[in-house]
Amino acid sequence: MLRKLMAGRIDLIPMSENMFRSMNNTEKSVERVVTLSEQPLGIACNRGVPDDIIARLQASLDRVRTDGRQQSIYQHYGITWPP
């Protein structure tokens, strides 16, 4: 779809904030027309995943946030968060 947008074959596609920013940092400039939704990052688990595993996962994610590893990961991949 991105190729079709850049070729002028379609007028509008949804994309993430990071994709939008990266495109505007190149010669391929695009214009924001409408924000469909703003969503925080999250992880979904199957309903069958036991509560104790969900709790351990959440505790690990909390540690990654508080010790600075989350921000390091974002910087490594060029992700700006919060947008």
Long-range contacts (C-beta under 8 A, 24 or more apart in sequence): 5-30, 17-80, 17-83, 18-78, 18-79, 18-80, 18-83, 21-80, 22-78, 38-83, 41-81
